[in-house]
Amino acid sequence: MAKPILYSFWRSSCSWRVRIALHLKDIDYELRTVDIVKKRQQFDEEFRRINPMQKVPALIIDGNTLVESMNILYYLEETQLGTYPLIPEDRLLRARVREISEMIVTGVQPLQNIGLKQIGMLSDEKDFLKFARHWIKKGLTAVEAHTKFTAGDFCVGNDITMADCCLLPQIFNAKKYQVDVSEYPTLERICSKIERQPAFFLTHPETQPDCPPRA
Ligand SMILES: N[C@@H](CCC(=O)N[C@@H](CS)C(=O)NCC(=O)O)C(=O)O
């Protein structure tokens, strides 16, 4: 079986979700970096053929190209369940995992990354930051309220799940946008545990080969 190929950008939270899941499921892969900021390689014809949405991540696995990070996580879950389950068996807990994941992947990430600059709106950096921070704070406030009831060591109970694969990358983004994450004590506590797990720290954006050296 050929090694899966992951198209990723170091600080893309969606790419990081997939790197974490691949690590948790012990799947070795080849990394191909796509510079979505300076070189704008997501718009190259070659990459458009891989992902018509012109976004990372994309994963070539089992001879097929998969896009959309959550779709990739579900595929890995359905085909590699035995290695490390990302979703618990209990039906209500499964719903909780999906719920928290959704809050982040549809309620926060797309809004903070929305291409308003690309279409000439909110071109002022200050206005854009205000917009992004508003949605990050609103989303994290909801995730904080929810995890107060669902969390053990991690977002749902005491096992790492798909929700944790979404949470840490989102908190990384929140810090990039200078959101004070101490306003979310449950999330901070969970993240301090997640960060110590190899699948998370070994796939951290700053460990990636395309991460620029620190000034
Ligand atoms: N729903 C997609 C979102 C992917 C996404 O927004 N990727 C960002 C990086 S996190 C990207 O490639 N942005 C480049 C662009 O929008 O031009 C997923 O979960 O994979």
The ligand as a MOL file (V3000), in Angstrom:
LIG
                    3D

  0  0  0     0  0            999 V3000
M  V30 BEGIN CTAB
M  V30 COUNTS 20 19 0 0 0
M  V30 BEGIN ATOM
M  V30 1 N -13.7420 23.1950 5.3250 0
M  V30 2 C -12.3680 23.0790 4.9390 0
M  V30 3 C -11.6900 24.4280 5.1850 0
M  V30 4 C -10.2650 24.4240 4.6850 0
M  V30 5 C -9.6180 25.7800 4.8810 0
M  V30 6 O -10.2480 26.7960 5.2240 0
M  V30 7 N -8.3090 25.8130 4.6500 0
M  V30 8 C -7.5720 27.0500 4.7720 0
M  V30 9 C -6.4020 26.8700 5.7390 0
M  V30 10 S -6.9890 26.3980 7.3450 0
M  V30 11 C -7.0170 27.4050 3.3910 0
M  V30 12 O -6.5110 26.5670 2.6730 0
M  V30 13 N -7.1220 28.6850 3.0180 0
M  V30 14 C -6.5930 29.1670 1.7850 0
M  V30 15 C -7.5390 30.1200 1.1010 0
M  V30 16 O -8.6780 30.2520 1.5510 0
M  V30 17 O -7.1140 30.7160 0.1110 0
M  V30 18 C -11.6970 21.9520 5.7240 0
M  V30 19 O -12.1220 21.6790 6.8540 0
M  V30 20 O -10.7690 21.3140 5.1890 0
M  V30 END ATOM
M  V30 BEGIN BOND
M  V30 1 1 1 2
M  V30 2 1 2 3
M  V30 3 1 2 18
M  V30 4 1 3 4
M  V30 5 1 4 5
M  V30 6 2 5 6
M  V30 7 1 5 7
M  V30 8 1 7 8
M  V30 9 1 8 9
M  V30 10 1 8 11
M  V30 11 1 9 10
M  V30 12 2 11 12
M  V30 13 1 11 13
M  V30 14 1 13 14
M  V30 15 1 14 15
M  V30 16 2 15 16
M  V30 17 1 15 17
M  V30 18 2 18 19
M  V30 19 1 18 20
M  V30 END BOND
M  V30 END CTAB
M  END
